[in-house]
Amino acid sequence: MELYYMPTCPHCHRVIGWIQDHDAGDLFTFYDVTSSVDAGRRLERVEGGDGYVPCLNDDGRIIIGDNPIIAYLEEKGIGA
């Protein structure tokens, strides 16, 4: 899974914290869209160009926002 984030985004920190709390970091590739032009371009392609973070790409399924991402990960049984 790919997680697109910005270091200054509190919603992104919430998702990353949840992932860390559940020892699931190895399941993700993290893309800081502020530190890499390539990561920003990947985010634009993935979520349609609006640049919303946090954004999760799970094999083409796109989820945007901290609450929807955490709910999705819980439904998948991540970190259970």
DRENFI-102592 format. One record per residue (C-alpha): residue in one letter; y, z, x. Coordinates in Angstrom, 3 decimals. Last residue first. Example, Ala and Ser with C-alpha at 12.3 -4.5 7.8 and 13.67 -1.06 7.14 Angstrom:
<sites>
<site><code>S</code><v>-1.060</v><w>7.140</w><u>13.670</u></site>
<site><code>A</code><v>-4.500</v><w>7.800</w><u>12.300</u></site>
</sites>
This chain:
<sites>
<site><code>A</code><v>-6.840</v><w>14.432</w><u>-5.192</u></site>
<site><code>G</code><v>-4.554</v><w>12.871</w><u>-2.613</u></site>
<site><code>I</code><v>-4.422</v><w>9.538</w><u>-4.390</u></site>
<site><code>G</code><v>-6.316</v><w>9.708</w><u>-7.688</u></site>
<site><code>K</code><v>-5.035</v><w>6.340</w><u>-8.864</u></site>
<site><code>E</code><v>-3.335</v><w>8.059</w><u>-11.823</u></site>
<site><code>E</code><v>-1.669</v><w>10.460</w><u>-9.384</u></site>
<site><code>L</code><v>-0.391</v><w>7.534</w><u>-7.318</u></site>
<site><code>Y</code><v>1.002</v><w>5.865</w><u>-10.439</u></site>
<site><code>A</code><v>2.723</v><w>9.073</w><u>-11.591</u></site>
<site><code>I</code><v>4.260</v><w>9.468</w><u>-8.118</u></site>
<site><code>I</code><v>5.505</v><w>5.872</w><u>-8.159</u></site>
<site><code>P</code><v>6.880</v><w>6.108</w><u>-11.722</u></site>
<site><code>N</code><v>8.729</v><w>9.368</w><u>-10.934</u></site>
<site><code>D</code><v>10.175</v><w>8.160</w><u>-7.625</u></site>
<site><code>G</code><v>11.438</v><w>4.758</w><u>-8.709</u></site>
<site><code>I</code><v>10.065</v><w>1.228</w><u>-8.555</u></site>
<site><code>I</code><v>6.448</v><w>0.149</w><u>-9.001</u></site>
<site><code>I</code><v>5.266</v><w>-3.319</w><u>-7.999</u></site>
<site><code>R</code><v>1.640</v><w>-4.389</w><u>-8.399</u></site>
<site><code>G</code><v>1.073</v><w>-7.137</w><u>-5.868</u></site>
<site><code>D</code><v>-1.549</v><w>-5.386</w><u>-3.762</u></site>
<site><code>D</code><v>0.075</v><w>-2.001</w><u>-4.272</u></site>
<site><code>N</code><v>3.754</v><w>-2.568</w><u>-3.573</u></site>
<site><code>L</code><v>5.784</v><w>0.603</w><u>-3.958</u></site>
<site><code>C</code><v>9.566</v><w>0.579</w><u>-4.140</u></site>
<site><code>P</code><v>11.765</v><w>3.568</w><u>-3.458</u></site>
<site><code>V</code><v>14.112</v><w>1.862</w><u>-3.498</u></site>
<site><code>Y</code><v>15.852</v><w>-0.923</w><u>-5.407</u></site>
<site><code>G</code><v>16.975</v><w>-3.940</w><u>-3.385</u></site>
<site><code>D</code><v>17.730</v><w>-6.209</w><u>-6.347</u></site>
<site><code>G</code><v>16.033</v><w>-9.232</w><u>-4.795</u></site>
<site><code>G</code><v>12.902</v><w>-9.657</w><u>-6.882</u></site>
<site><code>E</code><v>10.790</v><w>-6.659</w><u>-6.012</u></site>
<site><code>V</code><v>8.475</v><w>-8.048</w><u>-3.354</u></site>
<site><code>R</code><v>10.581</v><w>-10.883</w><u>-1.942</u></site>
<site><code>E</code><v>13.700</v><w>-8.702</w><u>-1.650</u></site>
<site><code>L</code><v>11.640</v><w>-5.880</w><u>-0.129</u></site>
<site><code>R</code><v>10.194</v><w>-8.243</w><u>2.496</u></site>
<site><code>R</code><v>13.724</v><w>-9.384</w><u>3.329</u></site>
<site><code>G</code><v>14.867</v><w>-5.810</w><u>3.839</u></site>
<site><code>A</code><v>11.814</v><w>-5.080</w><u>6.000</u></site>
<site><code>D</code><v>12.555</v><w>-8.173</w><u>8.109</u></site>
<site><code>V</code><v>16.159</v><w>-7.119</w><u>8.596</u></site>
<site><code>S</code><v>14.863</v><w>-3.837</w><u>9.980</u></site>
<site><code>S</code><v>16.382</v><w>-0.385</w><u>10.186</u></site>
<site><code>T</code><v>17.917</v><w>-0.113</w><u>6.727</u></site>
<site><code>V</code><v>14.839</v><w>-1.312</w><u>4.815</u></site>
<site><code>D</code><v>12.694</v><w>1.456</w><u>6.292</u></site>
<site><code>Y</code><v>9.230</v><w>0.052</w><u>5.603</u></site>
<site><code>F</code><v>6.251</v><w>2.410</w><u>5.397</u></site>
<site><code>T</code><v>2.700</v><w>1.082</w><u>5.446</u></site>
<site><code>F</code><v>0.605</v><w>3.377</w><u>3.342</u></site>
<site><code>L</code><v>-2.935</v><w>4.737</w><u>3.021</u></site>
<site><code>D</code><v>-2.636</v><w>6.713</w><u>6.279</u></site>
<site><code>G</code><v>0.133</v><w>8.789</w><u>4.721</u></site>
<site><code>A</code><v>-2.193</v><w>10.315</w><u>2.125</u></site>
<site><code>D</code><v>-2.234</v><w>13.921</w><u>3.284</u></site>
<site><code>H</code><v>-1.262</v><w>15.062</w><u>-0.252</u></site>
<site><code>D</code><v>1.880</v><w>16.886</w><u>0.862</u></site>
<site><code>Q</code><v>2.742</v><w>13.865</w><u>3.026</u></site>
<site><code>I</code><v>2.567</v><w>11.464</w><u>0.072</u></site>
<site><code>W</code><v>4.591</v><w>13.836</w><u>-2.108</u></site>
<site><code>G</code><v>7.175</v><w>14.195</w><u>0.656</u></site>
<site><code>I</code><v>7.401</v><w>10.409</w><u>0.985</u></site>
<site><code>V</code><v>7.943</v><w>10.106</w><u>-2.767</u></site>
<site><code>R</code><v>10.625</v><w>12.837</w><u>-2.852</u></site>
<site><code>H</code><v>12.282</v><w>11.459</w><u>0.273</u></site>
<site><code>C</code><v>12.566</v><w>8.062</w><u>-1.416</u></site>
<site><code>H</code><v>14.271</v><w>9.662</w><u>-4.411</u></site>
<site><code>P</code><v>16.671</v><w>11.429</w><u>-2.040</u></site>
<site><code>C</code><v>17.699</v><w>8.089</w><u>-0.471</u></site>
<site><code>T</code><v>19.368</v><w>8.458</w><u>2.939</u></site>
<site><code>P</code><v>16.308</v><w>7.329</w><u>4.912</u></site>
<site><code>M</code><v>15.954</v><w>4.160</w><u>2.822</u></site>
<site><code>Y</code><v>12.557</v><w>3.216</w><u>1.408</u></site>
<site><code>Y</code><v>9.955</v><w>0.499</w><u>0.924</u></site>
<site><code>L</code><v>6.400</v><w>1.746</w><u>0.486</u></site>
<site><code>E</code><v>3.553</v><w>-0.663</w><u>1.101</u></site>
<site><code>M</code><v>0.000</v><w>0.000</w><u>0.000</u></site>
</sites>
